[in-house]
Structures are given as C-alpha cells and as structure tokens.
Amino acid sequence: MVTSIMKKRTIRERKKNRRQTIAVWITTCIATALFAAVFSFASSCQAGLIEYAKDLSGDYDYVFYDVPREEADHIVNNRKVATAYQSVGLGYAKLSGSKNPDKPYVYLTAMDNRAMQKNALHLIKGRMPKNDHEILLSRHMMTNGGVEYRVGDTITLDISEREDKNGNVLTQSSGYRTGEKLKKKLTASFQVVGIVQRPNFGFEEWTAPGYSVITYLNPKGDNIPEKYMQRTDIYCKYTKAGLRDRAQTTADIVGVTLTPGVQKFPFIKDERITNRQINDLMERSPYRFYENWGLIRFERMDIGQSAYHMLYLAVAVTNVIILAAAVSCIGSSFAISMEEKRKSYGMLASVGATPRQIRQSVYYEAFLTGRTAIPLGTALGLLLSTGGIFAIKALLYGQNTVQYLHVHVAWQMLIAGILLSTVTLVLSARRPAKQAAKSSPVAAMRQRKAAGQKSGRSRLQSQDVRRFLFWYPILWEYRRFR
C-alpha cells in the first residue's frame, strides 16, 4: 500500500510539475468525454429504434385473441407480465359499396383509452372516441375499399358473426370464403369522430376480411350491451425476465407444456429453437396469439439483428480507436512526467522505498488524475452527445425517422464508459510505473538530463500521428526540454 508519506510526496510533486499534471488531466478528460459521447449516442439510438418499433407495431409483446373474460385475470396477473390492456372484438357488418371483393365487411372493435394509446393508432383527422356512440374509421377502408365517410357522419352497423357453410365461427385471421354468411347480433349507430391510418398487422392482418373500425370500450354503456363483450383480446408487455425466456412465459400463459429444445451452448440462447417452440405453441394453444417480433427484437437488443449489429460494430471500432489513441497520448504524458521525477524516485529508492511502493505511487497519481477527470469528462461527453443529437435532428429536419431520436442515457452505458476510461488510465500508467520502479539513485542523478532530452526528442520524431492528435501537451514538454 502507498504510505501517507508517499501520498503526500506524490501530491507535492503534482503541484510542483503543474504543466505535466494539467496535460495528463486534460488528455484523460478528453478521452473520457469521447467514450461517454459514443456510449450515450449508442444508447439514444437503441431507445430510438424501440420507439420506432412501438410507433410502427404497437407497445406490446404478445396479443392473445378471443380470451374468455373469466380467464383474462389469469393472463393479466401473471408475474412475468409487466402491463396489459384489453380490447373487445364485437363483430362484423356488411360494408355497402366495397370495391375489394376480399374485404366486404367492417370489423368493430371496442377499446379503452390505454388500448388506443398503446396500439399505435395514428390519427389523421378528428379525435379519439370518448363513448360507445362514437367511432373511428380506417383510411384504408376509403383508399382500398372505395367507401367515403367524413368526420361528423353517422353510420349504422348490423353487427354480426361470420359463419362458414358448416356453421363454424370465423375470425379476422380467416380470410373471406365463398358461401359464408353473417349471423346478426345487434344493430348500433355511431357518429364518426376520427379517421386513422391502417392499424398494425397484429391488429388487422393483411388477409383480414374486415376493415377495422373502433369504438370506446364501456361495458356499462347503452349502445352495446355487456353481454356481447364476453370475449376479449389481451395485449401483454412482458417483464425483462419474461422476455428473456418468452417461449416458457407464453406456454405458462396459454397453459400448454413447452416442447423442450436442446441448446448447443448453455449460456447462449439459440433463437431458432425459441422460434420453433413459439410456432409449436401457436398450433397447440387453446386461443390464437400473435408475437410482435418487430418490437421484441429491439427490446431484447439481439446483436444478430442487422440494425444492432451495425450499431455495436460502430461503437466497438470507435472505442478501440479512442482507446489506442488515449493510451498512447496519456502514456506519453506520464512517461515525460516520470522523466521529470526520475531524481525524486531515485531519492525514494535511496531511503528504502521498494519498487512496489514506487510503482503504486505512480498508480496513485493516476488515481488522483482520474478522480476528477473522469466525472468531468463524462459530463462533457453527455453534453457533446446531446449537442450532436440536436444537430442531427436540425440537419435532417422533416425526415420521418429522425423524430424518434431523443437523448437517452442508459446507466449500463454510462458505467461502461466510466470503466473503459478507468482501464485506459491504468494501461497508460502501467509502463511508466514499471520504469519508475526500476530507478536507481546513481543512474537517476547521472543520466537525468541526457535521458530527458533523448526521451522527449525521440517521442516527437517517431510519433507523427500522436503529435498531430495531441499537439499541445507534448509541445509544452518539448519546449521545456529545449
């Protein structure tokens, strides 16, 4: 351990050689700022990808269709389900004048406010419904079906069930079939209060026979009786633990035994096995469900995904370049500082200081540098990343994807930047510490001047890139040696 006398002497030497101390401190601060900026920008990009996926496909991981209301609590209260919201599919109604023979109906769904917010419904005109007498229409019904409605119009729907020739009930996952018929349940009138873009695939599949129309979910309302709301669609957001083992979580929810899969590596999940298990569950589940893979792939931060693969590769390459340059520069500054203190280390060795104590003294100096430089550099890096994000948004103003890029700092990324800065400082001080530990009193006194001049001159002549990137600290030392 470094004794208190060695600590006091190290602090005194730092104050005595202010220019070397400031040069090392500034270089460490810059390197830390660059690490923090890279990790902060990567964290913001990750958050932006997740927000983009939520806006595109909805803020849920799995949706379970046509679940009996008495079984809904079993899903909602599952310990691996973080949040859940529900919607009720009420039935079909004939769409008069539809020009698409494969979509001759509208499909009425009731949602509460939370479901409308989380289901990526993009409002084009009007507002969201506030009671069960109001309705949202899909613009897809007008552009694809050729049926025109405006905000303020009144629409009357004969809400029915679809049945095939054998009397089997058909759902939105069953495409239109010749000879099918509608079994009327009730008639209800609604006022059109808004028009939205076509809902996401989990809400309306491409082969669905009905255009989606949405009203407000109110079991106590007077327009749609509660007896027609006995089955519900449940949208679930899994916890991190549930998402990590999403096949087992889904199997527990639907009450089906999971088919075991053999993993080649015990600590690495093979997604191909998980996907086969999910597909097997879809076939054996008592009710239909849909996996929102567009969001799950970003939430899991799977490096196999192309977007994350490019992001992680860019972060790794950038950090390696910064690390190499920082170790080279900070190490040079430490080496020059050690040359200045060679006499001091020789004196310490002459009075009984061991090589280990001298080596620890150098590391203690590195600790004193990092104690202030790393926190300040991290703060500067966050400011640099924030400014860069705002600059990108200003330059690419109007692009659809830029709106999802916001400043987001994950604590894992912040700790990674701090650890990498600490490693950089330790690696930079490692070689000078070994050289200082080998100092002998006689050699230090005789060769101080010659060694210092040779060291400064050779470093400046042989390290062109280092001189270009970190000119000022080395220039100060060069002038001092001259």
Disulfide bonds with the S-S distance in Angstrom:
none
